[in-house]
Amino acid sequence: MWARVNFQLFIRSYPSLLTAVLAHPLLSGRAFAKGNLNIGELDMVEVTHFEKIWSTKRGGPSSKGVSFYKPISIPTGYHCLGYYCQDNTGVLDGWTLVAKERILFSHDSASEGTYEPLESHDLEARRRPLSSPVDYTLIWNTPQGKFNHSAFFWLPCAQDGYVPAGFVVTKTSEKPMISEVMCVRVDLTGDCKLTNMLWSYGSSNRPFNVWNVYPCKTGLDEKMISAGNFCCTTSKTVSNCVSPISCLKNAACVYQSMPTADQIHALMSTYGPVFYFHPDEKYLPSSVTWLFEQGALLYKKDKDEPERLSCDGCNLPVNSLDGEYWIGLPHGDAAESVKKGNLESAKAYVQVKPMLGGVYTDLVVWIYFPFNGPSTAKLALIDVSLGNIGEHVSDWEHVTLRISNLSGHLKKVYFAQHSGGMWVNASELEYAYGNNIAVYSSRNGHASYPHPGLVLQGNRCIGVGIRNDTAHSDCFLETSKNYHIISAEYLHLLGDHAPDEPNWLYYTCEWGPNILYNRRVKVDRLLGQLPERLRKSLKYLLRKFPNELSGQQGPTGPRRKDYWLGDERVKYHH
């Protein structure tokens, strides 16, 4: 079995691996992984060195507490925007962005300030992009005698036309110096929302809560940037979950620091996931071309006979209505063979896109399965097969690698799991070898998980839910060696040739027929045989998954997903 590997063993190899690629003469002058990001009037650098200010070992989602850190080793000329917070569950692997004005100002309070424009347009009439706070407001401090050490949490008070981008934490009640952090001109910022709570203290009437923040607007062309800072609130209710601090806005081109074509291939070689399929998996992936070659059929509504698909999918319709067309398996015995997939032909289909104002590159790694197998319910100590419930033709699954455009480092990975998913930090991942991450695909359903084992969709406390079983095996797909870039639309802006997009990418209808299961009677009979405690839990479970248990509409292809242009579906952002 593969054990979880400490990320720190590998992180030291990142610069050497990427340096060889970035030093290639064809890549000279590119902005990817150069250490900084130009967002218009500001230049941003990522800081990963911190001084611990205060820590507690209690509270938080993991009940292990949190720690608060001051960014240190800030490059000359750059300014801190706020402090950093992380729970105590793992290694310190966080970061914050620090900012420098891209025009030369004097920040001596006794000086009127002079500057020299670094670009040709006139900046004389503009106010400085950064400004020291005029004061600080104490938001909360540790109650006397309740903690081993004291901590004081401060919100910078910005002058008119500026907003704070983070908080400051001190060990004493003395206010921080006004030079400790900088505020940002309001037109260079945007709203951000509170996401997952990192820590809380106090009663419901007098709460103190610490949150992660995330831009309110995210997507391929959105310009909002999270600086990596935390947020504090003391309100009983948080209106619309809007943060009192702001995100930054990339006023320059979000594509300028994206990787070139050669760098994309280097990133896939360095980080490309290894998908491990369950030892008992009957329904393996294949390439789309292999599916077409086996005689996959194109059905049209109100037409009796289907049409065989060409090997390159050139006879697939585009811009058609939902339900007008769908893809079906070949006739006869060939259908059962196609359901099993063909691992030898399988490959990853990779979409490359900017995210969070161009701070990141998302490598969305898609895997195609010709068939999704049946579901199994776990009812305490009993496993119950749900027959053909859960089965459907075609299954598109994906994981997303989020890579820093400043450093080229892998920051986190998104694991898609049915209608949602989860982000996992790079330090919490397993690695198959080198820097290539391990992904465990669940048996029959093909949801992706960062570690092997059983995950239940349902009530885990009493052990009732739909089983998602994963395990290490000798059946795997190395995407670093088997992939096809299907979309990187920004490359032409960098003077590179964008990849040729396959015909099937623009097919807008379903990749399988609409199936109506006739298993509700069986499920109802099963409910009648269960103890009342389990019966209520299973009824709740059935209500949670109506599509999987009473029918399944054929899935759509990658380009039809809302996260093709947007961010991933997840409740919390880390």
PyMOL commands that set and color helices and strands:
alter all, ss='L'
color gray80, all
select helices_A, chain A and resi 8-11+14-22+25-27+186-188+239-241+261-271+288-293+334-339+426-428+489-494+503-506+520-528+532-544+546-550+558-560+562-564
alter helices_A, ss='H'
color red, helices_A
select strands_A, chain A and resi 36-38+42-47+50-56+66-71+84-87+96-101+130-131+135-141+152-157+162-163+168-170+183-185+189-190+192-201+208-215+224-225+230-233+247-249+274-277+297-300+307-308+325-328+348-355+360-372+376-379+382-385+392-404+410-417+420-425+431-433+436-441+448-449+453-459+464-470+476-478+483-487+515-516+551-552
alter strands_A, ss='S'
color yellow, strands_A
deselect
rebuild
show_as cartoon
